[in-house]
Amino acid sequence: MLSGLIAFLLLIGLASGPLLWRVRQDRRDARAQAVRADASSALFRALGGESFVAVQVQAPTLWRPGRVVLTTPSDWQWLLAPAWSSVVEHVPADYELVVRPAAPAPLPLASEDLALHRAA
């Protein structure tokens, strides 16, 4: 009788464990999307419309907090100062704000670099 009860509880645990984990993950993702919408709305109001600043949100996990990442092309880095100052008020306490300017554009190649050299 006791072994049947233990087997039943183990079977219920194996079936409901992944389902509960998925429900928890879905709630974290839904909260991350709400944070993204709030940050995008604050950014829209601060800059007076659409801009080249992208907002990406990563949901928190067990080992790291959530993350709100603001990026922009290299020629539009001046937009990051008003962007982060308006978004930081809307980032929850368990999220971190990362401002990441894009890498500068590569320098154009000189004409001698483009020339094809004959193999010996």
C-alpha positions in Angstrom: 0.0 0.0 0.0 2.8 2.5 0.9 4.8 1.6 -2.2 1.8 2.2 -4.4 1.3 5.7 -2.7 5.0 6.5 -3.2 4.8 5.5 -6.9 1.7 7.5 -7.4 3.2 10.6 -5.8 6.4 10.2 -7.9 4.3 9.9 -11.1 2.3 13.0 -10.2 5.6 14.9 -9.5 7.2 13.8 -12.8 4.1 15.0 -14.7 3.4 18.2 -12.9 7.0 19.4 -12.3 7.7 20.4 -15.9 4.3 21.9 -16.3 4.8 24.1 -13.2 8.3 25.1 -14.4 6.8 26.1 -17.8 4.1 28.2 -16.1 6.8 30.0 -14.1 8.9 30.6 -17.2 5.8 32.0 -19.1 5.1 34.4 -16.2 8.7 35.6 -16.2 8.5 36.1 -20.0 5.2 38.0 -19.8 6.6 40.3 -17.1 9.7 40.9 -19.3 7.4 41.9 -22.2 5.5 44.3 -19.9 8.8 45.8 -18.8 9.8 46.2 -22.5 6.5 47.9 -23.4 6.8 50.3 -20.4 10.5 51.1 -21.4 9.5 51.6 -25.1 6.7 53.9 -24.1 9.0 56.0 -21.9 11.5 56.1 -24.7 8.8 57.2 -27.2 7.7 60.0 -24.9 11.2 61.2 -24.1 12.4 61.4 -27.7 9.1 62.6 -29.1 8.4 59.6 -31.4 10.2 56.7 -33.0 13.9 56.7 -32.9 16.9 54.5 -33.7 17.2 53.3 -30.1 16.3 49.7 -29.7 15.0 48.2 -26.5 15.7 44.5 -25.7 14.6 42.8 -22.5 15.8 39.5 -21.1 13.8 37.8 -18.4 15.5 37.1 -15.1 16.7 33.6 -14.4 17.7 31.8 -11.2 21.3 33.0 -11.4 21.0 36.5 -12.9 18.7 39.5 -12.8 16.6 40.6 -15.7 18.2 43.0 -18.2 17.0 45.9 -20.2 19.4 46.7 -23.1 19.4 50.0 -25.0 21.3 50.0 -28.3 21.7 52.4 -31.2 23.7 52.7 -34.4 27.1 54.2 -34.1 26.1 57.5 -35.8 23.2 58.0 -33.4 24.9 57.5 -30.1 23.9 61.0 -28.9 20.4 59.6 -28.5 21.5 57.3 -25.6 21.8 60.1 -23.0 18.2 61.2 -23.1 17.1 57.6 -23.7 18.6 56.0 -20.6 17.7 58.9 -18.3 14.0 58.5 -19.2 14.0 54.6 -19.2 15.8 54.2 -15.9 12.7 55.4 -14.0 10.6 52.6 -15.5 13.1 49.7 -15.0 12.0 47.5 -12.0 14.4 46.9 -9.1 15.2 43.3 -10.1 16.3 44.3 -13.6 19.5 46.0 -14.7 19.8 48.7 -17.4 22.6 48.2 -19.9 23.4 51.0 -22.4 25.3 49.5 -25.3 26.5 51.8 -28.1 27.1 50.0 -31.4 30.6 49.4 -32.6 31.9 52.2 -34.9 31.6 51.6 -38.6 34.6 49.9 -40.1 37.1 52.2 -42.0 36.9 52.0 -45.8 39.6 50.0 -47.4 42.3 51.7 -49.4 42.5 51.0 -53.1 45.7 49.0 -52.7 44.0 46.7 -50.3 41.4 45.9 -52.9 43.9 45.1 -55.6 44.3 41.4 -56.4 47.8 40.1 -56.2 49.1 37.4 -58.4 50.2 34.2 -56.7 53.9 33.3 -57.3 
